[in-house]
């Protein structure tokens, strides 16, 4: 079974269990915290995915880092995954959970990539654009800075990508110039 399917199944089970226990919002915040913590701490990410570190040690690490900061259900899923030797799936499970949570709440997730940090006004404008494109009033926009874009933006909404970056426009011009289909006109 593929990693994404395994992660999706665990995420779905966690989502359903969190709904039953009335802890959906807390567990969603926990998954966001987990994702952010793993992204910011390379050592933690490596420890979780390392085949050398024993499961009990990984479980102890997760408990030490997150105890008192996350809901008991979140700690329980960490424990279950550690016992079943599936803790390396945690980052993917967290992402799948966030995606399934957003879908269950009617929230559209989008990512905006720009060569600079967005101002609050620009952020609001992009949220409105996502809302118009999707027909949803609930939008979760994540920002990413990529200076190689030079200017413009790349907006990803699910499978839709709107690339209005200077980098892609220049690449398009380069392809046209190298095409030489204009030579017969000379």
BAVEXTI-877642 format. One record per residue (C-alpha): z, y, x. Coordinates in nm, 4 decimals. Each point is the difference from the previous one (the first is absolute). Last residue first. Layout:
! BAVEXTI-877642
node zz->Z, yy->Y, xx->X
...
***
This chain:
! BAVEXTI-877642
node zz->-4.3025, yy->3.6599, xx->1.2256
node zz->0.0580, yy->-0.1566, xx->-0.3425
node zz->-0.0231, yy->-0.3542, xx->0.1392
node zz->0.3009, yy->0.0772, xx->0.2172
node zz->0.2330, yy->0.0661, xx->-0.2977
node zz->0.1012, yy->-0.3651, xx->-0.0279
node zz->0.1613, yy->0.0404, xx->0.3413
node zz->0.3120, yy->-0.1918, xx->-0.1128
node zz->0.1999, yy->0.1368, xx->0.2946
node zz->0.0253, yy->0.3444, xx->-0.1620
node zz->0.0959, yy->-0.1479, xx->-0.3369
node zz->0.2648, yy->-0.2234, xx->0.1585
node zz->0.1419, yy->0.2975, xx->0.1903
node zz->0.0096, yy->0.2067, xx->-0.3191
node zz->0.1998, yy->-0.2726, xx->-0.1738
node zz->0.2455, yy->-0.0206, xx->0.2915
node zz->0.0420, yy->0.3782, xx->-0.0176
node zz->0.0752, yy->-0.0216, xx->-0.3741
node zz->0.2464, yy->-0.2846, xx->0.0655
node zz->0.1923, yy->0.2039, xx->0.2598
node zz->-0.0086, yy->0.3156, xx->-0.2140
node zz->0.1942, yy->-0.1895, xx->-0.2633
node zz->-0.0908, yy->-0.0141, xx->-0.3680
node zz->0.0531, yy->-0.3729, xx->-0.0361
node zz->0.0931, yy->-0.0982, xx->-0.3561
node zz->0.1094, yy->-0.3630, xx->0.0014
node zz->0.0428, yy->-0.2035, xx->-0.3169
node zz->0.1473, yy->-0.3515, xx->0.0252
node zz->0.3538, yy->0.1189, xx->-0.0800
node zz->-0.0111, yy->0.3773, xx->0.0312
node zz->-0.0826, yy->0.0972, xx->0.3585
node zz->-0.0659, yy->0.3673, xx->0.0793
node zz->-0.1555, yy->0.0946, xx->0.3335
node zz->0.0219, yy->0.3673, xx->0.0925
node zz->-0.1756, yy->0.3040, xx->0.1426
node zz->0.0218, yy->0.1004, xx->0.3654
node zz->-0.0063, yy->-0.1484, xx->0.3512
node zz->0.0509, yy->-0.3539, xx->-0.1424
node zz->0.1285, yy->-0.1045, xx->0.3449
node zz->0.3237, yy->0.1892, xx->-0.0743
node zz->0.1206, yy->-0.2771, xx->-0.2300
node zz->0.3051, yy->0.0998, xx->-0.2061
node zz->0.1076, yy->-0.2320, xx->-0.2802
node zz->0.1371, yy->0.0981, xx->-0.3382
node zz->0.1146, yy->-0.2205, xx->-0.2842
node zz->-0.0682, yy->0.0954, xx->-0.3592
node zz->0.1742, yy->-0.1699, xx->-0.2909
node zz->-0.1642, yy->0.1132, xx->-0.3230
node zz->0.1168, yy->-0.0210, xx->-0.3591
node zz->-0.2252, yy->0.1988, xx->-0.2359
node zz->-0.2652, yy->-0.2693, xx->0.0063
node zz->-0.3668, yy->0.0565, xx->-0.0842
node zz->-0.0945, yy->-0.1489, xx->0.3359
node zz->-0.2375, yy->0.2628, xx->0.1411
node zz->0.1725, yy->0.2911, xx->-0.1757
node zz->0.3495, yy->-0.1097, xx->0.1094
node zz->-0.1225, yy->-0.0542, xx->0.3551
node zz->-0.1444, yy->0.3526, xx->0.0001
node zz->0.3234, yy->0.1416, xx->-0.1441
node zz->0.2009, yy->-0.1736, xx->0.2752
node zz->-0.2450, yy->0.1452, xx->0.2540
node zz->0.0583, yy->0.3516, xx->-0.1347
node zz->0.3780, yy->-0.0483, xx->0.0043
node zz->-0.0156, yy->-0.1113, xx->0.3638
node zz->-0.2137, yy->0.3014, xx->0.0841
node zz->0.2616, yy->0.2328, xx->-0.1520
node zz->0.2903, yy->-0.1770, xx->0.1729
node zz->-0.1801, yy->0.0453, xx->0.3339
node zz->-0.1525, yy->-0.3124, xx->0.1467
node zz->0.0550, yy->-0.1035, xx->0.3618
node zz->-0.3165, yy->0.0200, xx->0.2093
node zz->-0.3153, yy->-0.2033, xx->0.0729
node zz->0.0126, yy->-0.1436, xx->-0.3527
node zz->0.0445, yy->-0.3464, xx->-0.1494
node zz->0.1040, yy->-0.0191, xx->-0.3648
node zz->0.1298, yy->-0.3287, xx->-0.1345
node zz->0.0121, yy->-0.0876, xx->-0.3677
node zz->0.2236, yy->-0.2068, xx->-0.2236
node zz->-0.0466, yy->0.0285, xx->-0.3752
node zz->0.3217, yy->-0.0415, xx->-0.1972
node zz->-0.0153, yy->-0.1837, xx->-0.3326
node zz->0.3560, yy->-0.1320, xx->0.0421
node zz->-0.1027, yy->-0.3654, xx->0.0339
node zz->-0.2789, yy->0.0994, xx->0.2405
node zz->0.2397, yy->0.2014, xx->0.2153
node zz->0.2447, yy->-0.2916, xx->0.0132
node zz->-0.2808, yy->-0.2408, xx->0.0908
node zz->-0.1062, yy->0.2242, xx->0.2905
node zz->0.3556, yy->0.0561, xx->0.1218
node zz->0.0676, yy->-0.3738, xx->-0.0221
node zz->-0.3181, yy->-0.0821, xx->0.1905
node zz->0.1000, yy->0.2428, xx->0.2757
node zz->0.3505, yy->-0.1485, xx->0.0194
node zz->-0.1397, yy->-0.3543, xx->0.0005
node zz->-0.2315, yy->0.0928, xx->0.2891
node zz->0.2890, yy->0.1372, xx->0.2048
node zz->0.2162, yy->-0.3025, xx->-0.0934
node zz->-0.2536, yy->-0.2723, xx->0.0838
node zz->0.1547, yy->-0.0599, xx->0.3438
node zz->0.3193, yy->-0.0870, xx->-0.1874
node zz->-0.1605, yy->-0.3172, xx->-0.1374
node zz->0.2053, yy->-0.2640, xx->0.1829
node zz->0.1376, yy->-0.1307, xx->-0.3307
node zz->0.3566, yy->0.0998, xx->0.0892
node zz->-0.1158, yy->0.3424, xx->0.1164
node zz->-0.1997, yy->0.0567, xx->-0.3195
node zz->0.3003, yy->-0.0917, xx->-0.2124
node zz->0.2291, yy->0.2319, xx->0.1978
node zz->-0.2350, yy->0.2989, xx->-0.0169
node zz->-0.0458, yy->-0.0684, xx->-0.3724
node zz->0.3794, yy->0.0057, xx->-0.0423
node zz->0.0325, yy->0.3274, xx->0.1910
node zz->-0.2510, yy->0.1545, xx->-0.2397
node zz->0.1904, yy->-0.1374, xx->-0.2979
node zz->0.3226, yy->0.1469, xx->0.1387
node zz->-0.1558, yy->0.3478, xx->-0.0096
node zz->-0.0628, yy->0.1778, xx->0.3295
node zz->0.1864, yy->0.2290, xx->0.2375
node zz->0.3359, yy->-0.1772, xx->0.0183
node zz->-0.1487, yy->-0.2788, xx->0.2079
node zz->-0.3469, yy->0.1018, xx->0.1263
node zz->0.0084, yy->-0.0094, xx->0.3805
node zz->0.2786, yy->-0.2534, xx->0.0500
node zz->-0.1298, yy->-0.2241, xx->-0.2798
node zz->-0.3527, yy->0.0038, xx->0.1400
node zz->0.1298, yy->-0.0817, xx->0.3490
node zz->0.2244, yy->-0.2796, xx->-0.1306
node zz->-0.2927, yy->-0.1543, xx->-0.1914
node zz->-0.2136, yy->0.0196, xx->0.3133
node zz->0.2771, yy->-0.1724, xx->0.1973
node zz->0.0300, yy->-0.2757, xx->-0.2609
node zz->-0.3784, yy->-0.0468, xx->0.0053
node zz->-0.0090, yy->-0.0557, xx->0.3760
node zz->-0.1868, yy->0.2455, xx->0.2232
node zz->-0.2914, yy->-0.1620, xx->0.1839
node zz->-0.2479, yy->0.0154, xx->-0.2902
node zz->0.0210, yy->0.3810, xx->0.0100
node zz->-0.1110, yy->0.1770, xx->-0.3185
node zz->0.3356, yy->0.1474, xx->-0.0965
node zz->0.0958, yy->0.0812, xx->0.3595
node zz->-0.3337, yy->0.1740, xx->0.0633
node zz->0.0356, yy->0.2236, xx->-0.3045
node zz->0.3597, yy->0.0818, xx->0.0919
node zz->-0.1004, yy->0.0904, xx->0.3548
node zz->-0.2861, yy->0.2173, xx->-0.1255
node zz->0.2334, yy->0.2183, xx->-0.2028
node zz->-0.1759, yy->0.2778, xx->-0.1914
node zz->-0.2392, yy->-0.2242, xx->-0.1919
node zz->0.2771, yy->-0.2540, xx->-0.0665
node zz->0.2321, yy->0.2707, xx->-0.1339
node zz->-0.2697, yy->0.1545, xx->-0.2206
node zz->-0.0948, yy->-0.3349, xx->-0.1504
node zz->0.3652, yy->-0.0953, xx->-0.0580
node zz->0.0783, yy->0.3371, xx->-0.1576
node zz->-0.2999, yy->-0.0329, xx->-0.2323
node zz->0.1114, yy->-0.3523, xx->-0.0914
node zz->0.3519, yy->0.1263, xx->-0.0653
node zz->-0.1278, yy->0.2852, xx->-0.2183
node zz->-0.1894, yy->-0.2582, xx->-0.2063
node zz->0.3134, yy->-0.2162, xx->-0.0149
node zz->0.2008, yy->0.2922, xx->-0.1343
node zz->-0.2617, yy->0.0926, xx->-0.2607
node zz->-0.0306, yy->-0.3589, xx->-0.1240
node zz->0.3720, yy->-0.0725, xx->-0.0206
node zz->0.0308, yy->-0.0793, xx->-0.3692
node zz->0.0817, yy->-0.3640, xx->0.0772
node zz->-0.3013, yy->-0.1360, xx->-0.1874
node zz->-0.2257, yy->0.2669, xx->0.1500
node zz->0.1236, yy->-0.0807, xx->0.3524
node zz->-0.0679, yy->-0.3697, xx->-0.0623
node zz->-0.3539, yy->0.0738, xx->-0.1180
node zz->-0.0715, yy->0.2233, xx->0.2993
node zz->0.1492, yy->-0.2512, xx->0.2440
node zz->-0.2138, yy->-0.2784, xx->-0.1456
node zz->-0.3109, yy->0.2178, xx->0.0211
node zz->0.0782, yy->0.0967, xx->0.3589
node zz->0.0514, yy->-0.3641, xx->0.0985
node zz->-0.3324, yy->-0.0920, xx->-0.1594
node zz->-0.1834, yy->0.2926, xx->0.1593
node zz->0.1382, yy->-0.0808, xx->0.3440
node zz->-0.1226, yy->-0.3598, xx->-0.0222
node zz->-0.3379, yy->0.1154, xx->-0.1304
node zz->-0.0337, yy->0.2604, xx->0.2759
node zz->0.0915, yy->-0.2531, xx->0.2678
node zz->-0.2715, yy->-0.2401, xx->-0.1118
node zz->0.0887, yy->-0.3451, xx->-0.1358
***
